[in-house]
Amino acid sequence: MAAHHQHFTGLLCISLFCAIQSKVLFPQGTNEVRVNFPLTKVTLPEDLIFPYFGQKYKSLYISRDGFVSFSEHARYVTSRKFTERDEKKINAAEDYPFVAPFYYGGADLGSTLEGNKPYQGKIFYEILQKGNANVKQDLEEIGRNVTSSIAGVSTFDPIYALVVTWQTVTDQYNTGILKCTDTPGRMCQDNTFQAVLVTNGMQSFAIFNYREMNIKFPSSTNYQAGFNGGYGKGWSPAIDIGKMKNITQFQASDRTGRFIYQINQERILTGGCDNPDGILEVVPDFDSMLGGRMVEVTGPCFKGGMSYTLTFGSSRKVQSQGCITEDYGNNAMKVRCEVPVLTETGQVPVFMRANNGQLEYKTTLTIVMPDVLPSEDRVQLVNRGPGFQWNETSASSLYLQWDPRVISNHSNAKVSVSLLGYSEERKSWDLIKPLSRNPITVNTRQFQFKPDDIDCDERCQSYEIGVIEVKLEDPRMAIKYRTLRSRPTTLAWLVNKGMVAKYGNSWPSEKCKEWHHKDMQNKAWLNYLPACPCNLQQALVDFGRWQKDPGCNMFSKSQHNCVFHTIATHCVRSVNSNTYGAGNQCCYRDDGTLIYSADSYQGSTPDRGHAWGADSPSSMGRVGAVVSHGVHDIVPYYYCCLWSNDCDKYMDLRPTQQCTGYSSPKQAMVYGQGNVRTFDNEDYYVCGEGDFILLQSSPVTIEGRFQRSPFNPNYNSTILTDVGIRAGNDIIEIKMKGPNADRSKRVLEVLVNGEYQFFDNGPLRWKDFSDTTLVNSDDVSNTMESNITVITKDGVGIQVAERDQRLSLLVMIPPKFSSGGLLGKWNNNTDDDLTPRGSNYPLLHQTPQKIYSQFVYSWAVTKEQGTRTIVPFPVYATNKTDMCSTPQQQTPSCNGDMACNNDYWTTKNMTLAYDTLLMSSLYQSIQQDRQPERSCGLLDVPQSIKSTYNYSLGNTVTLTGCRSGTLKGTKEYTCVATGEELNGQAWSPGVSASCGDPDKDNLGLIIGAVVAVVVLLIIAIVIAVLLKRRKSKSTKKKDTVKDSLQYSEVKQKE
């Protein structure tokens, strides 16, 4: 791929912009750097800061070694190569931030070459400041460079720029080893290049200009171009070093040899076009799976008249429509493209090809669930009462509306309204049904139509779920969206006429029966679902396996909260799907008891299609979110429960998973001034600095860095400052921002697999990765990104939060999870929690000094060959115990809490100590909430009405009647213990009650009535015969012969 880039970029720089190389440099100015050390300092104006890599700086420092630093201590280090975040030789405190157009070992300024000739290399710099008429034109040109080349930047008014030019400079290899001179044959290899750092105080950019690059690199060179975040923030390469020798020939902007970057945030954005490393930049870098958003893209140099598309997903089957190049002129560095509707969420790969497919640029886009978007980013389906509702089978008219401000600001812009239908069988959105006959002006904001006017043939009638889309006819007029779509909705209103013709007016009931018959064929997925927590408290603390249901939870302020679970206070969903792509949902009453679907149509129902999507080996995220769930679970619910009276059929195939199989997780915490609570409730504190293994297990490893507080270094104690997590293929680092960082938007830095991730934008509060999910757990009103939850595929929940300039860590691990490390073991034995690594013998006679030197230090991260640390720039601990001490007395305000007391005496700050006390109380509260509940599970008497739905040990439930049928058998049952184990309980007496089938009961009544009538007839005949016999006896003496004939006649009749 590199060869392709080099070859074709040379062609592009000739045919596209025809730039002149000699004009690549901005005016160099007259200020000259004359000393090698210390670095030349440039101080910014008093009212201005320079944002770089998430930090704020007031000074810049110019180095002869090809970089501009933000620290006076930065130096070129011969042995260091900036390629890995996992630096083992450099301490983060010795890692300095800088911007390097060419990081190299520069020759000494003012030195003498072989032959006593003066070295001619020079460094010049110029300060461009708004308000200075002499530099106005240069600042304006820099601003135009930025806006024409950086995706997502449409306006930029620069206030300040520093232009640094390294002119005909060489390196120490040339002067020291090659002994170069200024005579032919031994001429010094020299470079001329430039760095422009420009800012408006909020955004900042770097422009690298290369005019001559003649230095031949030594074989073991560490010469580089890029951006070092400093203090452990990592390195972001600008240009691959293999391409540096030809860098003056690459077309990367409006001129050959010019490269432009946005550098104010931790994630560096590459601007311009045809960057030699195939980087595709997309801004904004997210959309919902329903697509429609217009994104700005840089990558190739775009030719007017050519067609460009984005391709999505690992399979590369989904493409955007043609991107717009006209917005930026015939030869542009940016285009705008529409994100298509997708079927997967998470980190979705995106590709763009150029030069007839010979060059490929790539990146990833975060695709989120539709529900997390703000309401103005969706078409609103408006319900106007009976006969005018989208969820009805026979609506006479339907109404929708949209916000035109997110579509276009052109008053004459036209839109069309259509239905987009989803096929679960083909996993695609392949039905398009126009709803508007003629284009509509976007500013009308609304549209109304009659479903009876929409033709729906037999193929159309097979669709059960879809979205309504409002699409701008001319994409050039689009602002934020070209296509605005609704939430997925059922399509009964569309198929009603066809269904009535096929099944009659009761067609939903028939469809329910069809679904029931089909779904009965495969119920294996139900056997592999996690058991529901028995009560609400358990569900809330088990955040590694369960998260709140957005549609029904106690924290929601929506008027539609719990619309399908009206008796529930809170519902949770299993975070991860099972191997069938299914998930579980558990709902709870206000008394905290689990609502079983056998007891209520508002109960806990598992999902055949996980509502948040199914894990897929072919995707870095989830597939089928919302839509598969809609087809498998939502539409059948409508068929059976809302559009017919067959809800028992639905609940029959969506039974609540018995909580008798549920086992609680266990928690451990790190908080305050290095305080630790283990899984088995042992408490101690870490009184030494360094990186330590907190949790070591096969599925998950957690490292923690303990240091003196960077905010209060005089405190004689450590705090947790950095957490590293390895789970499956994902490596996560969550670090507290220090006092010199920009903490105005975020107080935590989060990296996943080496890439900075941001969670402060509403739709991006939840992100799925290969083997983990990360969630911003702050309240929505808190925009500081101070509480991040990590959820692993194994059900481990890890919460890292910043509070009072200290990190706290909460870890919840599920049962049967073998662990080691500073957080201890989980074997319900506190005595062995403080067992040193590699030992079978726990500590005796525990003191803070012994605990640290013999237990904590044994779990320190080491320099062993081949070991790879999770947290970069490791801080290796020493076995010093000077911060380890036992408080001389108890602080009354701490109420006997050891952690609180320790924090007070090491900080003398009662506010911090009190916060530690609150964290200790939180540990105890979680411990109480997660306590196992012994339950007999559902008292399984279908159709019965009960006095209570609390099925826990010791409770008595009385059957008071039946929803249908007649109650028979024993009516009262008690959950009694049958043993000491968690599952040692059962209903007593054994359940014998039932609610008779009303149809069978009615049949019995009919048969009974018929039998009764027959019996009465027989009795009447017998009575009649007996009366006749009596009469014949009374006349026998008068006429014996006659009597004999008469009797014979009666007998014959009988």
SULRATA-V570081 format. One record per residue. OMEGA is omega in whole degrees, 0 to 359 (none if undefined). Layout:
BEGIN
OMEGA
OMEGA
END
This chain:
BEGIN
180
180
177
182
184
184
187
178
176
177
184
184
176
189
187
188
181
184
180
186
185
181
186
183
169
177
189
180
185
178
184
173
186
182
178
180
357
179
180
185
174
183
179
175
188
184
185
172
178
179
180
176
178
179
177
183
180
183
176
184
185
181
174
187
170
179
171
186
173
176
180
185
183
179
169
180
186
187
187
175
185
178
185
170
185
180
182
185
185
173
182
181
179
182
191
182
176
176
188
170
177
181
185
178
185
176
181
175
178
182
182
179
175
182
177
177
181
177
187
181
182
176
178
174
181
177
178
184
181
183
177
186
184
183
183
183
179
179
179
178
177
178
178
176
182
185
181
188
183
179
177
179
181
177
176
180
184
178
188
175
172
180
180
182
173
189
180
180
176
183
183
176
179
185
186
183
182
179
184
176
177
180
180
182
178
182
177
171
185
179
170
183
190
172
175
177
188
182
168
180
178
175
177
186
175
175
177
178
182
179
177
179
188
181
175
188
171
186
181
187
169
177
186
171
181
188
177
182
179
176
176
183
175
185
176
183
176
183
178
186
179
181
185
185
178
190
181
182
181
177
184
178
178
181
174
177
179
181
188
185
170
193
185
180
183
177
182
177
178
180
178
183
181
174
190
182
175
182
174
177
180
181
356
187
178
171
174
181
177
171
178
183
173
179
177
191
168
180
175
166
191
179
175
180
177
180
179
178
171
177
189
172
180
180
179
181
185
181
171
170
184
180
185
177
187
183
191
181
186
180
193
173
181
169
175
183
177
176
180
175
186
177
180
177
181
181
187
179
181
184
170
178
179
181
179
175
184
176
179
176
185
175
173
178
176
179
187
177
182
186
184
179
174
187
181
178
179
166
181
176
190
176
183
176
182
182
183
184
184
182
178
179
185
179
180
180
182
189
177
179
182
177
184
184
179
181
183
174
174
185
180
180
183
177
172
180
183
170
175
184
182
176
177
180
182
182
183
175
191
173
175
183
178
177
178
181
182
177
182
175
186
184
174
172
186
178
180
180
177
180
180
180
183
177
179
182
185
178
180
184
179
181
184
183
180
177
174
181
174
190
178
183
180
184
180
180
185
174
182
180
167
179
177
184
179
166
175
182
176
188
179
180
181
187
188
183
180
180
178
179
184
187
187
185
180
184
177
178
179
178
176
180
178
179
182
180
182
183
178
185
181
178
183
183
180
184
185
177
176
178
178
168
186
181
185
182
178
182
183
184
181
189
176
180
184
175
184
175
181
182
181
177
187
182
184
175
182
177
179
182
177
182
178
180
191
180
183
171
186
174
174
175
174
185
186
177
173
185
177
183
183
179
182
176
181
183
188
176
180
175
176
182
179
178
179
179
177
181
185
173
178
190
182
183
176
184
176
172
183
184
181
178
181
175
182
179
182
183
176
180
182
179
174
180
176
189
178
175
179
182
187
189
184
181
176
177
177
179
191
190
185
183
177
181
184
186
179
178
179
182
178
181
175
182
176
178
184
180
179
178
184
174
184
172
176
187
169
185
166
185
177
182
176
181
181
168
185
180
179
170
169
181
177
176
180
186
176
181
177
178
184
176
180
181
177
178
182
181
187
172
180
173
177
177
178
180
168
182
177
178
182
185
180
177
183
181
180
172
174
182
186
179
176
184
171
180
182
181
184
173
187
174
177
188
175
176
182
185
181
182
174
181
184
181
183
176
177
170
182
176
174
182
175
181
176
178
181
185
185
175
186
181
184
179
179
178
177
176
187
185
180
170
178
184
170
186
175
168
184
179
180
182
186
181
186
185
184
177
176
181
182
179
180
176
176
176
182
181
179
184
174
179
181
177
174
175
169
182
175
180
175
179
181
181
178
183
182
187
173
180
183
179
173
178
172
176
180
178
182
188
184
181
181
178
181
179
179
182
175
187
179
180
171
179
188
171
179
180
181
180
181
188
184
182
184
184
179
179
178
173
185
180
184
180
176
179
181
181
178
178
182
181
187
174
184
184
171
184
178
185
184
177
183
180
177
179
185
181
179
176
184
183
182
176
177
180
185
182
178
181
179
183
179
186
178
180
187
182
184
178
178
180
180
176
176
177
178
179
175
178
177
178
181
179
178
179
179
184
184
181
180
175
178
185
174
182
184
168
195
173
185
176
185
174
189
180
178
179
175
186
183
185
177
182
177
180
178
175
185
180
181
174
173
183
184
181
178
178
181
185
186
182
180
176
186
180
174
179
182
184
185
181
183
175
181
177
178
355
176
187
179
185
176
172
184
178
183
179
179
178
179
178
178
178
180
180
180
180
180
179
180
179
180
180
179
178
179
180
181
180
181
180
180
180
181
178
179
179
180
180
182
179
183
181
186
184
183
184
187
183
180
180
181
178
181
181
179
181
178
180
180
178
178
none
END
